[in-house]
């Protein structure tokens, strides 16, 4: 199967309409329709449900979309890497980063790195730790920036000095309005708690704070605390999160109360073991290491 057909397929997915996709691709609608039918015959499955005004993906189509995106990325990365063997860094450097106090720093590093290599583009994927690891495992990004702890068996990692303090986001006029620090478990027991999704982070928090999850009223989990900030004012919610994430999305009506004794998490730059890095990824790792060595521990 030609990669051209994969790109045509993804153009239809993006447009939601074969005619619109054909116009964007500068081919006729009958030609594009015929090629998609050939593609379905090749795989002996139906990829689209065709309506009068739009097309939707079948379950097979959803699966093929995933494979098509991953396959095309591998091919595009290979082209860029081979080009780099003869020229300065080119192609796209794909980086994932959690939403914490590290986010602005990573963005600045990417811009500074690109100034050194003008032919290079970058892709910044902001997400939660598990999402970033999933993208790493599928080779959709080159490296990621996460909060500790991480699973050392699967990844190489470089520890950064940048750290974030853990605390609880609450209604600033609520039960804990006069509280300056969470020092006792019974303070958390007054709240409807939403905790981080990652089990490794949950376990680390509970162990460090000497808390029994069964004694808390945990009503849910979150992967990005910013999605919950609108719900906190005038509620009894308590969202356990790092201060850096809160400061990225400052909102009136919310208060950050740090945990005491202070609990911090450092950040790490991670990349897959046993996976060949692109020249751009290798150079960026070296760039970050050189940058951070300027700031002694």
Secondary structure, 3 states (H helix, E strand, C coil): CCHHHHHHHHHHHHHCCHHHHHHHHCCCHHHHHHHHHHHHHHHCCCCEEECCCCEEECHHHHHHHHHHHHHHHHHHHHHHHHHHCCCCCCCEEEEEECCCCCHHHHHHHHHHHHHHCCCCEEEEEECCHHHHHHHHHCCCCCEEEEECCCCCCCEEEEEEEEEEEEEEEEECCCCCCCCCEECCHHHHCCCEEEEECCHHHHHHHHHHHCCCHHHCCEEEEECCHHHHHHHHCCCCEEEEEEHHHHHHCCCCCEEEEEECCCCEEEEEEEEECCCCCCHHHHHHHHHHHHHHCCCCC
